[in-house]
Amino acid sequence: MTHHIAILGGSGFVGRHLAERLCQQGHQVRILTRNRERNREELLILPGLELVQANVLDPIELEAQLQGRDVVINLVGILHERRRGRNDLPPARHGDFEKIHIELPRLVANTCARLGIPRLLHMSALGANPIAPSAYLRSKGIGEEIIRQAGENSAALGHFTYLNGPKLLWGRGLKVTSFRPSVIFGDGDSFFNRFAQLLRSVPFVVPLAKADAKLQPVWVEDVVSAFVQAMDDEKTYGKSFELCGPKVYTLAELLRFTQQQIGKHQVILPLCDLVATVQAAILEKLPGKILTRDNLLSLSVDNVCQRDDLRKVFGIEPSSLESIVPSYLNQGSSRAGRLAEVRKRRGEAA
Ligand SMILES: NC(=O)c1ccc[n+]([C@@H]2O[C@H](COP(=O)([O-])OP(=O)(O)OC[C@H]3O[C@@H](n4cnc5c(N)ncnc54)[C@H](OP(=O)(O)O)[C@@H]3O)[C@@H](O)[C@H]2O)c1
C-alpha cells in the first residue's frame, strides 16, 4: 500500500536514511524543514520526495502541511538547548527541550487527531523517562508519554501530571508507535564521525568523561527497517519499542574502536566525575557544544536495552558496528556515492 507520509525532522541523519528507503518503496514523502535551500541538493533527487520549508511549531503551518497525509513521522530532536529551561522538576520549562520534545509532540498529536490522520510514528530515545536525571531524557520521556496517551488505546488512562498544555484531542482513531533507540550509527552519523574528528585533532592524550558508560549502538538501517515495518503492522499500535545493536560497549571501548579504524593511538584518560563536570561546563560554552553537563547526566544511565524488540517484534537481525562502521568512517560517504548513482540514473532517464 502506498502511503502519503510527512516526516518532521526528515532532513537529519535518521530522516535521510528513512526517506531514502520510503521513496525506494514508492511512498510519497513530504519532508518539513526550517531550511529548504540547505537540504534541497541531497534530498530532492529522491523520487517521490517533496521538501517543504515550514515552521513545524506553528499550528497553522503544521496543519496545512499535514493535510492529506495518512502517516506522520516525528523525528525532530535536539541534544543541546540554546535556550535552557529550569533544571528541576517539572523539567525543562520554557527551554528548547520543552519546546521540541514536549510541546511539538503534543501539537503533532493534536493536529493528527484534528485532521483524522490515522497513523503517527514517534522517535523517542532509550532511557527517556519523565524522572530521568538529564533534562534531555526527561523531556523525551514526557514527549513519549504524550504520544502514548494520544493513541486511541490510551484514551482511558487519564491525565499525565506534567501535561499542562492545551486540551488534547486524542482518542479519535490515531494509532501511535514510539521508538527508543540507543545511540544510532551509520553513514553520516554524528557519533563515530565526531569521535573520529576529535581523534584526528588531539595529539597524545584524550581525556574522556564517563568512560565506563554503557551503550548498545544500533545501525541506522535497522532503525529504518523497524519504522517501515511498524507503519502497517497493527501489532505495533499503542506500543513503544527499544532498538539496540547486538552488543554492549563502554564509551572507552567505542573510542578505542574508532582509534583502530582511523589509525590513531592516543592514550585515553578516563576522567573522574568532578573533573568531567568542569570539562563539560567549559565545553558547553564553546560553539558546537561537544559536551554539556546535561550530556553527562544522560550518560550516567546505562543506555542498554532490556528487551530484544528488533529481533523478537520485527524479526530483524541487528548488524554489528564492526561490520558497518569501517565502510563509511575512512572511505568518504558511501551514501553520497549511492545518491550520486540516483542522480546519474535520473539524468539519463530525463
Ligand atoms: N542519532 C542518535 O544517535 C539518536 C539516538 C537516540 C534517539 N535519537 C532521536 O532520533 C531523532 C533523529 O535523530 P538524528 O540523529 O537524525 O537528529 P539530527 O540529524 O540532528 O536531525 C534532527 C532534525 O530535527 C530538526 N530540528 C532540529 N531542531 C529543530 C527545531 N528547533 N525546529 C524544527 N525542527 C528542528 C532538523 O530539521 P531542519 O534543520 O531541517 O529543520 C533535523 O532534521 C531525534 O529525535 C533524536 O533525539 C537519535
Ligand as a Chemical Component Dictionary entry (heavy atoms), coordinates in Angstrom:
data_LIG
# 
_chem_comp.id                   LIG 
_chem_comp.type                 NON-POLYMER 
_chem_comp.pdbx_formal_charge   0 
_chem_comp.three_letter_code    LIG 
# 
loop_
_chem_comp_atom.comp_id 
_chem_comp_atom.atom_id 
_chem_comp_atom.alt_atom_id 
_chem_comp_atom.type_symbol 
_chem_comp_atom.charge 
_chem_comp_atom.model_Cartn_x 
_chem_comp_atom.model_Cartn_y 
_chem_comp_atom.model_Cartn_z 
_chem_comp_atom.pdbx_ordinal 
LIG N1  N1  N 0  21.235 9.884  16.401 1  
LIG C1  C1  C 0  21.171 9.152  17.511 2  
LIG O1  O1  O 0  22.144 8.506  17.952 3  
LIG C2  C2  C 0  19.861 9.087  18.276 4  
LIG C3  C3  C 0  19.743 8.207  19.370 5  
LIG C4  C4  C 0  18.522 8.143  20.052 6  
LIG C5  C5  C 0  17.455 8.946  19.662 7  
LIG N2  N2  N 1  17.614 9.794  18.606 8  
LIG C6  C6  C 0  16.475 10.624 18.199 9  
LIG O2  O2  O 0  16.225 10.408 16.819 10 
LIG C7  C7  C 0  15.744 11.597 16.207 11 
LIG C8  C8  C 0  16.539 11.905 14.958 12 
LIG O3  O3  O 0  17.906 11.993 15.306 13 
LIG P1  P1  P 0  19.003 12.478 14.240 14 
LIG O4  O4  O 0  20.302 11.953 14.711 15 
LIG O5  O5  O -1 18.532 12.198 12.874 16 
LIG O6  O6  O 0  18.969 14.041 14.505 17 
LIG P2  P2  P 0  19.522 15.228 13.567 18 
LIG O7  O7  O 0  20.389 14.703 12.483 19 
LIG O8  O8  O 0  20.086 16.250 14.475 20 
LIG O9  O9  O 0  18.191 15.788 12.906 21 
LIG C9  C9  C 0  17.232 16.410 13.680 22 
LIG C10 C10 C 0  16.172 17.039 12.808 23 
LIG O10 O10 O 0  15.326 17.808 13.671 24 
LIG C11 C11 C 0  15.033 19.048 13.048 25 
LIG N3  N3  N 0  15.084 20.105 14.056 26 
LIG C12 C12 C 0  16.084 20.361 14.935 27 
LIG N4  N4  N 0  15.772 21.444 15.687 28 
LIG C13 C13 C 0  14.564 21.876 15.243 29 
LIG C14 C14 C 0  13.726 22.955 15.602 30 
LIG N5  N5  N 0  14.092 23.835 16.547 31 
LIG N6  N6  N 0  12.560 23.110 14.951 32 
LIG C15 C15 C 0  12.212 22.256 13.971 33 
LIG N7  N7  N 0  12.965 21.213 13.570 34 
LIG C16 C16 C 0  14.125 21.028 14.215 35 
LIG C17 C17 C 0  16.077 19.306 11.980 36 
LIG O11 O11 O 0  15.359 19.750 10.807 37 
LIG P3  P3  P 0  15.718 21.080 9.961  38 
LIG O12 O12 O 0  17.041 21.580 10.437 39 
LIG O13 O13 O 0  15.728 20.636 8.530  40 
LIG O14 O14 O 0  14.585 21.986 10.247 41 
LIG C18 C18 C 0  16.726 17.954 11.741 42 
LIG O15 O15 O 0  16.326 17.424 10.512 43 
LIG C19 C19 C 0  15.804 12.677 17.289 44 
LIG O16 O16 O 0  14.534 12.796 17.863 45 
LIG C20 C20 C 0  16.776 12.099 18.308 46 
LIG O17 O17 O 0  16.515 12.572 19.613 47 
LIG C21 C21 C 0  18.772 9.872  17.896 48 
# 
loop_
_chem_comp_bond.comp_id 
_chem_comp_bond.atom_id_1 
_chem_comp_bond.atom_id_2 
_chem_comp_bond.value_order 
_chem_comp_bond.pdbx_ordinal 
LIG N1  C1  SING 1  
LIG C1  O1  DOUB 2  
LIG C1  C2  SING 3  
LIG C2  C3  SING 4  
LIG C2  C21 DOUB 5  
LIG C3  C4  DOUB 6  
LIG C4  C5  SING 7  
LIG C5  N2  DOUB 8  
LIG N2  C6  SING 9  
LIG N2  C21 SING 10 
LIG C6  O2  SING 11 
LIG C6  C20 SING 12 
LIG O2  C7  SING 13 
LIG C7  C8  SING 14 
LIG C7  C19 SING 15 
LIG C8  O3  SING 16 
LIG O3  P1  SING 17 
LIG P1  O4  DOUB 18 
LIG P1  O5  SING 19 
LIG P1  O6  SING 20 
LIG O6  P2  SING 21 
LIG P2  O7  DOUB 22 
LIG P2  O8  SING 23 
LIG P2  O9  SING 24 
LIG O9  C9  SING 25 
LIG C9  C10 SING 26 
LIG C10 O10 SING 27 
LIG C10 C18 SING 28 
LIG O10 C11 SING 29 
LIG C11 N3  SING 30 
LIG C11 C17 SING 31 
LIG N3  C12 SING 32 
LIG N3  C16 SING 33 
LIG C12 N4  DOUB 34 
LIG N4  C13 SING 35 
LIG C13 C14 SING 36 
LIG C13 C16 DOUB 37 
LIG C14 N5  SING 38 
LIG C14 N6  DOUB 39 
LIG N6  C15 SING 40 
LIG C15 N7  DOUB 41 
LIG N7  C16 SING 42 
LIG C17 O11 SING 43 
LIG C17 C18 SING 44 
LIG O11 P3  SING 45 
LIG P3  O12 DOUB 46 
LIG P3  O13 SING 47 
LIG P3  O14 SING 48 
LIG C18 O15 SING 49 
LIG C19 O16 SING 50 
LIG C19 C20 SING 51 
LIG C20 O17 SING 52 
# 
